[in-house]
Amino acid sequence: MSSTSSASAPPSAEFRFSDLEKLRVLGHGNGGTVYKVRHRRTAAVYALKVVNTDAADVSLRRQVYREVDILRRAVDSDHVIRFHAVVPTSSGDVALLLEHMDGGSLDVLLRRRGRPFPEPALAAVARQALLGLAELHSRQIVHRDIKPANLLINAAGEVKIADFGVGKVLRRSLDPCDSYVGTCAYMSPERLDPVSHGGDYDPYAADVWSLGLAVLELHRGHFPLLPEGARPDWAALMLAICFGEAACAVPEGAASGEFRGFIECCLQKESGKRWSVAELLGHPFVAGADRVDSERALHDLLLEDSEES
């Protein structure tokens, strides 16, 4: 999974589309394609997100440039994917040059493994993702689509938050925020039914719910609110999220008390009872875990994956 680092990138003005050699497709989604590319002069490897837009597609262009704005605001974060440049294209498509995370997404890693993540590795994942959210929230940025597919990892075991296509910068602390964006499976109860679950939608608390659900999925090995192998539809998800007991989705004896407590703090139905990112960083599952041991467990998991793939 090693590659030439993109840390020593040329200045943004030096990036030209013709200087980037496409190596392979990394993924599709949100109207575009992400490629693994190599800069011909420096041999540095990047991810290039090309969004197919035209002059008439104003909303998609606005979404892309909102993502660029967020990435620029978070450029000094160690736990958010690094943005390098908007690369001009002859087609008029918008191309974002991003840090390449050679371990891929945690969603893909889970599927390749075919078995859940061990708790020590999950403590490292949770800590790093929470640090990323802390950095974003301190800048009044909400992600609104936290899930395993948007948590990327590299060979060094660094976990970073990616894909800010539906993210938002809140201009004021109580800025209204549309709750109906993102992946519905990871939406919090108050996003789907704000009246019944804590009143006004709190986007910061919604990010916490989504992260808790993502960590629980990595622990269970499948989406945890539905039976394994079930094909979710809107009605089933609505029932599971709003009327199920997400905080009790860990079977007795299947996890440590610290892990169960962490998940319960993330998946409180009422947003006001949900722990904040700062509080979760102090939770025994995260703060009480030996950092060296947990990061080694995550690194060992990556080594197992590279040996098996």
Steps between C-alpha positions, in 0.01 A plus 500: 500500500803727493525789254703813446369757743303799378616703801775672295254635245584773251326836554135495388575721199732232362236229471375438147258227399741378231770446765287242682516139386188299583595169661162353591148579612459518878125555511187664365228714654335842529521564126869429465788255501805480725826389340837403638743721306873563486662838443733440204778734615517417872355143493282600797172306522164670560128440482329705228126556542349598165142626522313499170315829479382737231419868502131425560564282806522787745409298812770237444765764437392681816534174693851439365621848587344474845708184546811688387426778749470248784819317403692827487374595846616164635830487312708491820306210653683171554175304486331646192597402147750754364398724210770606252337685210215549258651382171371668181356263237433558130156337534377745762468223759615588852805302616614501863850375577497329840722296726513133401421263788652171392300285743168609350177542694413314820189374322709327231749377759217342701364323192844377398565363850166325518499530879461778759774730626641414845424745781857632541507597131156660536627713788764641264241557226260673741771722649628620162153554354395693812810719471403570140146594603637716783712692250205542263247599765743756646485667157117480494519229232259206506555196279145356487606173335734317738507128418768232448522585129603857588766403753826431315819340626860487382781251550620690807165434671383861475122537476364811327155637420422540129222603260351833601248510216212560742703671772420852613666795668265642762539877488341537846481258788125451447507520120215293350622183335307276261460159662407310184844465342750217529454124510167422667624178666733703722261787576416566862138477625459877525603539136213275395246603764613813689172548686509158667873487570639798684347793317720715280755323283854533640748426218792450740310235696391341171867452403553323834211259432638418156848436637364274774306301243807475276716369786227253597483375140874431501454310828205292382625441145177622338255789521392457863140624503369232264548122484818395321436467127176700510435730205407832662222719368387841623220365720722238667772757569250752638359241739844378610643848556199676653329216684769237552754487782824587323686550828423137589616357167801330660396153624581408860847353527602615152703800615671657797312728736709793381402442137134455585506820704664693216236386252219587742641852540511546122160349421271676745175568313460848645777718361525696825595182689764397247858560608697772322818428306709647784325279757545190284874566470505465879288182505677196652476306171710769329697673776552182701637299208877467478577718199806301391317168527187623320696654215709184471178295481375720216833475321501120543152490349634684194792259473262203513296658224801559275619140551157357420427722198 
